[in-house]
Amino acid sequence: MGRIARSPRKRQALPRRMMMAAAALILGGGGLVAVNFYASASEGDSGGSGSSGHDMAQMRMLSTIDCPDVGNSLSTVPDSAKSRVDRRLADLDTQITDAYTKFADNKDRIQRDPRLADTMVLNPLKRQRTDSIGEIADATGQPDLNDKGLAACTMRAADVQASNDQGGNQVDAQGNGQNAADNVTASGPARSDFVDIRSVRPNVAAPQPGRGASTGTFTSDCGRNQNGKRNPDNVIVAPGVSNGAHHMHDYVGNQATDAFSSDADLARGNTSCRNQGDKSTYYWPVVRVLNQGNDTDARADGGGKDKNVGKIQTPVQATIQLAGSPVSKVTAMPRFLRIITGDAKAFTNGNANANASWSCTGFENRQLKDKYPLCPQGSKVVRTFKFQSCWDGRNTDSANHRTHVAFADKRGACPAGFKAIPQLVQRIVYDVPAKAGAFAVDSFPEQLHKPVTDHGDFIDVFSDQLMGKAVNCINTGRSCA
């Protein structure tokens, strides 16, 4: 009897199943690895059974490292330990960045053998984090930090491609189709991170001012960073640490701001603000246009070395305004108050502290937190940061840089024990291409440039006289500048 030929379709099913099984392998380090596997289109079938090349394209995933945020677990830090703790927290960020780079540089090997993710990436990272967390626990007198499972990281999959038209192609705001299988960059964002703003329903609701409301505003004209003051530092979260942010920041206002700036340095610094009484520091991650070449930081910290590539965009407009409370008068901010709004690690931390929003001019009653907007012709991209407007009345900062301030509730009232202060609102406008994958905000590399990671930072360096004027304007319902 002649030898029966086997179907090539049957031979190819096994490798595909093996790849799927490998992608869901539970490793000894306790993490589910969802690796970045790329099955070729030839593994698909043209018939009714099996996966087509398009189906496999839909299953392609980016992967990243997911680590617990140790900073959010800190309740108190003694003043004597602050610099030591800040440096160890910065070390943790650097360790994740280095581990992500190792993963990205070896993704082909890890795709073939997902167990390598454990030995090459997760286990060494856990050892480093255990040492750093132990030092933080000793410095803060919080030994329970060692028992919270904060050292172990996992690897997780980014979202799969979604929101396609019937042909499997994404459509930009001008109706231009794009192949959904294309990756924008190796470290994000995905095309599914973009949405046509016209498909978003209006979702902005503001509380109505009551009888005791403070309805005025104070606007500070500080430019739009035309002079290009940028660095990858974060003097609030990582003081004294160069490249503490691992992404590039735009600065307006105080021109003396970097990782090593003291309050005295800021008080003496020059300002880009028209009113010289405002020496405050305002900063946010830069926006870059992708796939049109790189900027001058392509091989520098915060730039290409931290997976932030593309041309940095100077905003076409940046508005800084202090607003009032719908239920009460406001009190002056304390000088050198520090506020962070949003969460630079929201992709892995979750959305609890995500707060920045994205929209388009002419559509600002539609705000997005976890998507970039694709704007129709004649409309521009808008980022909005609405900062916390309640202060504990005592502290200018806190161990996790959050608990000394709070958001008002839906009615506009502050939590018990907190005072209403002027709310900082920043509106930043960009002229960028209206195509999925055309632009992205800088981020920590493992955050994959997701829009939900957007955030803003502020240090109040108003003079007492100017802050008094701003509060008076707000409380008496006037618009001042």
C-alpha positions in Angstrom: 0.0 0.0 0.0 1.3 3.4 -0.9 2.3 5.9 1.8 -0.5 8.3 2.6 0.5 11.9 2.5 -0.3 14.0 5.5 -2.1 17.2 5.2 0.2 20.2 5.6 -2.7 21.8 7.5 -2.4 19.2 10.2 1.4 19.6 10.5 1.1 23.3 11.1 -1.6 23.1 13.7 0.8 21.8 16.4 3.4 24.6 16.3 0.5 27.1 16.5 -0.9 25.3 19.6 2.5 25.1 21.1 3.0 28.9 20.7 -0.4 29.6 22.3 0.5 27.3 25.2 3.8 28.9 25.6 2.2 32.3 25.7 0.2 31.3 28.7 2.9 29.5 30.6 2.9 30.1 34.4 6.5 30.7 35.4 8.2 29.9 38.7 8.3 33.6 39.5 4.6 33.7 39.9 3.9 35.7 36.8 1.8 35.0 33.7 3.9 35.6 30.7 2.1 36.7 27.6 4.9 37.0 25.2 5.1 39.0 22.0 4.6 36.1 19.6 4.5 36.6 15.8 3.1 33.7 13.9 3.6 34.1 10.2 0.7 34.4 7.8 1.7 31.1 6.2 0.5 29.3 9.3 -3.0 30.3 8.6 -5.4 28.6 6.3 -7.3 29.9 3.3 -10.1 27.5 4.1 -12.7 27.5 6.7 -10.7 25.8 9.5 -7.7 27.2 11.4 -6.6 30.9 11.8 -6.1 33.2 8.9 -3.2 35.6 8.6 -5.6 38.4 9.6 -6.7 36.4 12.7 -3.1 35.9 13.7 -2.5 39.6 13.3 -5.3 40.3 15.7 -3.7 38.0 18.3 -0.4 39.8 18.2 0.5 41.3 21.6 3.0 43.6 23.0 4.2 42.6 26.5 5.5 44.7 29.3 6.6 44.4 32.9 4.1 45.0 35.7 5.6 45.9 39.1 3.8 47.0 42.3 4.2 50.8 42.9 6.2 50.9 46.1 5.8 54.7 46.4 2.0 54.4 46.7 2.5 52.1 49.7 4.4 54.6 51.8 2.4 56.2 54.6 5.1 58.3 56.2 8.7 59.1 55.6 10.8 60.8 58.3 12.5 64.0 57.2 15.9 62.5 58.0 15.2 59.6 55.7 13.6 61.4 52.8 16.6 61.8 50.5 17.5 58.1 51.0 14.0 56.9 50.3 13.7 59.2 47.2 16.9 57.7 45.8 15.8 54.1 46.5 12.4 54.8 44.8 14.3 56.2 41.8 16.5 53.1 41.8 13.3 50.9 41.6 12.2 52.9 38.5 15.7 52.4 36.9 15.6 48.7 37.6 12.3 48.3 35.8 13.5 50.4 32.9 16.6 48.2 32.6 14.6 45.1 32.9 12.2 46.2 30.2 15.1 47.0 27.9 16.5 43.5 28.5 13.1 42.0 27.6 12.8 44.2 24.5 16.3 43.4 23.3 15.7 39.6 23.8 12.1 39.4 22.7 12.8 36.9 19.9 14.5 34.5 22.2 11.7 34.9 24.8 9.1 34.3 22.1 10.8 31.0 21.3 11.2 30.0 25.0 9.0 32.0 27.4 10.8 30.5 30.4 13.7 32.8 29.6 11.5 35.7 30.8 11.8 34.3 34.3 15.5 33.7 34.3 16.6 36.7 32.2 14.2 39.3 33.4 11.9 38.6 36.4 14.2 36.8 38.8 17.1 39.3 38.6 14.6 42.2 38.9 13.0 40.6 42.0 16.4 40.3 43.6 17.2 44.0 42.9 13.8 45.1 44.1 14.0 43.1 47.3 17.2 44.9 48.3 15.9 48.3 47.5 12.6 47.7 49.3 14.4 46.4 52.3 16.4 49.7 52.5 13.2 51.7 52.2 11.6 49.6 54.9 14.5 50.2 57.2 14.7 54.0 56.5 10.9 54.5 57.0 10.4 52.2 60.0 7.8 50.2 58.0 9.1 46.6 58.1 5.8 45.4 56.8 6.8 46.7 53.3 8.9 43.5 53.1 5.8 41.4 53.6 3.5 43.0 51.0 4.8 41.1 48.0 6.1 44.3 46.4 9.3 42.9 45.0 7.8 40.3 42.6 6.9 41.6 39.1 5.1 39.9 36.3 4.9 40.3 32.6 1.6 41.2 31.1 0.1 41.6 27.6 -0.8 44.9 26.2 -4.3 45.2 24.7 -4.8 43.5 21.3 -5.7 45.5 18.3 -9.4 46.6 18.3 -11.9 49.1 16.9 -11.4 48.1 13.2 -13.6 48.7 10.3 -15.2 45.8 8.5 -12.1 45.2 6.4 -9.9 44.9 9.5 -8.3 48.3 8.9 -8.4 51.2 11.4 -9.7 54.5 10.1 -8.3 57.8 11.1 -10.3 61.0 11.5 -9.9 61.8 7.8 -11.1 58.4 6.7 -7.7 57.0 5.8 -7.5 53.2 6.4 -4.4 51.7 8.0 -3.5 48.1 8.4 -4.3 47.0 11.9 -1.5 44.5 11.9 1.2 47.2 11.8 2.9 48.1 15.1 3.6 51.8 15.6 6.8 51.3 17.5 8.2 48.3 19.4 7.3 49.9 22.7 3.9 51.4 21.8 1.5 53.0 21.5 -1.0 50.6 19.7 -3.3 51.8 17.1 -6.2 50.8 19.3 -5.1 53.6 21.7 -6.6 56.1 19.2 -10.2 57.0 18.6 -12.0 59.5 16.4 -13.3 62.2 18.7 -16.6 62.3 16.7 -17.4 58.8 17.9 -17.3 59.9 21.5 -20.4 61.0 23.3 -20.4 64.3 25.3 -19.4 63.3 28.8 -18.5 66.5 30.7 -20.6 67.5 33.7 -19.6 70.2 36.0 -21.4 71.0 39.4 -23.5 74.1 39.4 -22.1 76.9 41.5 -24.0 77.4 44.8 -24.7 80.5 46.9 -21.2 80.5 48.5 -19.3 79.7 45.3 -16.1 81.3 44.2 -16.6 81.9 40.5 -13.6 84.0 39.5 -10.4 83.0 37.7 -6.8 84.0 37.6 -4.8 83.4 34.4 -1.0 83.3 34.3 0.6 83.7 30.9 3.8 81.7 31.0 4.2 80.9 27.4 4.3 77.5 25.7 7.9 76.6 26.2 9.1 78.3 23.0 12.6 78.3 24.5 12.6 74.5 24.7 13.4 74.0 28.4 13.2 70.3 28.8 14.8 67.6 30.9 14.0 64.0 32.0 14.1 64.9 35.8 11.3 65.0 38.3 12.2 67.2 41.3 9.0 66.2 43.1 9.2 62.4 42.9 12.9 61.9 42.4 14.8 65.0 43.8 18.6 64.8 43.4 18.3 62.1 40.7 19.2 62.8 37.1 16.8 61.2 34.7 14.5 60.3 37.5 11.5 60.4 35.1 12.9 58.3 32.3 10.9 60.5 29.9 11.2 64.1 28.8 9.3 67.0 30.4 8.3 70.3 29.0 8.7 73.2 31.5 7.0 76.6 31.6 7.3 79.1 34.4 10.4 78.6 36.6 13.5 78.3 34.5 15.7 77.0 37.3 13.9 73.7 37.7 15.8 70.4 37.5 16.3 67.4 39.7 18.6 69.4 42.0 16.5 72.5 42.6 15.8 73.5 46.2 13.0 75.7 47.2 15.6 78.5 47.6 16.8 77.9 44.0 13.2 78.2 42.7 12.6 81.4 44.7 15.7 82.9 43.0 15.0 81.5 39.6 13.8 83.4 36.5 10.4 82.7 35.1 8.8 82.6 31.7 5.6 83.9 33.2 4.7 87.5 32.2 3.9 88.4 35.8 7.2 88.0 37.5 5.4 87.3 40.8 4.7 83.8 39.4 7.8 81.7 39.6 5.9 78.5 39.9 7.1 75.3 38.1 4.7 73.8 35.7 5.8 70.7 33.8 4.3 67.7 31.8 5.6 64.9 29.5 6.3 66.0 26.0 4.3 64.9 23.0 6.1 63.5 20.0 5.2 62.9 16.4 6.2 59.4 15.5 7.6 57.9 12.3 9.0 61.2 11.0 12.5 60.9 12.4 13.9 61.4 15.9 14.8 64.4 17.9 18.2 65.5 19.2 17.7 63.2 22.3 17.5 60.0 20.2 20.6 58.6 22.1 20.1 60.4 25.4 18.5 59.7 28.7 14.8 60.4 28.7 14.8 60.1 24.9 15.9 57.2 22.8 17.7 55.4 25.6 14.3 55.2 27.4 12.3 54.2 24.4 11.0 57.7 23.8 11.4 58.4 20.1 10.0 60.8 17.5 10.0 64.6 17.1 9.1 66.6 20.2 6.2 69.0 19.5 6.1 72.5 21.1 2.5 73.3 22.0 0.7 75.8 19.9 -1.0 77.1 23.0 -0.6 76.6 26.8 -3.1 78.1 29.2 -2.6 78.2 33.0 -5.5 79.2 35.1 -6.5 79.1 38.7 -10.3 78.6 39.3 -12.6 78.6 42.3 -14.9 76.2 44.1 -18.6 75.7 43.3 -19.5 75.5 47.0 -17.2 77.8 48.9 -14.5 80.5 48.9 -10.9 79.4 48.4 -7.9 80.0 50.6 -4.3 80.7 49.5 -2.1 77.9 48.5 1.0 77.6 50.7 4.2 78.5 49.0 6.2 75.5 47.6 3.1 73.3 47.6 3.7 70.3 45.4 0.9 68.7 43.4 0.9 65.8 40.9 -2.2 65.0 39.0 -2.6 61.8 37.0 -0.3 58.8 37.2 2.7 58.2 35.1 2.3 54.4 35.8 -1.4 54.1 35.3 -1.1 51.4 32.6 0.3 49.0 35.2 -1.1 50.6 38.4 -4.6 50.9 37.1 -6.8 54.0 36.7 -7.3 54.9 40.3 -5.1 58.0 40.0 -5.4 58.6 36.3 -6.7 62.1 35.8 -5.3 63.9 32.7 -7.7 64.0 29.7 -7.5 64.3 26.0 -9.9 66.0 23.5 -10.0 68.2 20.4 -10.7 71.9 19.9 -14.4 72.2 19.2 -15.2 69.0 21.0 -14.0 69.7 24.5 -17.3 68.5 26.0 -16.0 65.0 25.1 -13.0 64.0 27.2 -10.9 60.9 27.0 -8.6 59.4 29.7 -7.4 56.1 28.1 -7.5 57.0 24.4 -5.7 59.6 22.2 -8.2 61.6 20.1 -8.2 61.7 16.4 -9.4 65.2 15.4 -11.2 66.2 12.3 -9.7 68.6 9.8 -9.3 72.1 11.3 -9.3 70.8 14.9 -6.3 70.3 17.2 -5.5 67.9 20.0 -6.0 69.3 23.6 -4.6 67.9 26.8 -6.3 69.1 30.0 -5.0 68.8 33.6 -7.4 69.6 36.4 -5.4 69.5 39.6 -6.5 68.6 43.1 -8.3 71.6 44.7 -8.4 70.5 48.4 -5.4 70.9 50.8 -4.9 69.3 54.2 -4.0 72.7 55.7 -0.6 71.5 57.0 1.7 69.9 54.5 3.3 71.0 51.2 4.0 67.4 50.2 3.5 63.9 51.5 5.3 60.5 51.4 3.4 59.4 48.3 3.0 62.9 46.9 -0.8 62.6 47.0 -2.4 62.4 50.4 -1.7 66.1 51.4 -4.1 67.1 48.6 -7.4 65.7 47.4 -10.1 66.1 44.8 -13.4 67.7 45.6 -16.5 65.4 45.3 -19.1 65.5 42.6 -20.8 68.5 44.3 -17.4 70.3 44.5 -17.0 69.9 48.3 -13.7 69.0 49.9 -13.2 66.0 52.2 -13.5 66.6 56.0 -10.4 68.3 57.3 -9.4 69.7 53.9 -9.6 73.3 52.7 -10.6 74.5 49.2 -7.7 76.1 47.4 -7.6 77.6 43.8 -7.7 74.7 41.3 -4.9 74.7 38.8 -6.3 74.0 35.3 -3.8 73.5 32.4 -5.0 73.4 28.8 -2.3 72.5 26.2 -3.0 72.4 22.5 -1.0 70.6 19.8 -1.1 70.5 16.0 -0.3 66.9 15.2 -1.4 64.5 12.4 -4.9 63.0 12.8 -3.8 59.4 12.2 -3.8 56.5 14.5 -0.2 55.9 15.8 1.0 59.3 14.6 1.8 60.8 18.0 2.2 59.8 21.6 3.1 61.2 25.0 6.5 60.3 26.6 6.3 57.7 29.3 8.3 55.2 31.4 9.3 52.6 28.7 7.3 49.8 30.3 4.1 52.0 30.2 4.1 51.7 26.4 3.2 55.4 25.8 -0.4 54.8 26.8 -2.5 57.9 27.0 -3.8 57.0 30.4 -0.3 57.6 31.8 -0.4 61.3 31.1 0.2 63.5 34.1 1.1 67.0 35.2 3.3 68.4 38.0 3.2 71.8 39.8 5.2 73.6 42.5 3.6 76.8 43.7 6.2 79.6 43.8 3.7 82.5 43.7 4.7 85.6 45.7 2.5 86.1 48.7 1.2 89.3 47.1 0.3 87.7 43.8 -1.3 84.7 45.4 -3.4 87.1 47.5 -4.5 88.9 44.4 -5.4 85.6 42.7 -7.5 84.4 45.7 -9.3 87.8 45.9 -10.1 87.7 42.2 -11.5 84.1 42.5 -13.5 84.8 45.6 -15.1 88.0 44.2 -16.1 86.4 40.9 -13.7 88.4 38.7 -11.4 87.3 35.8 -7.9 88.5 36.4 -4.5 88.0 34.8 
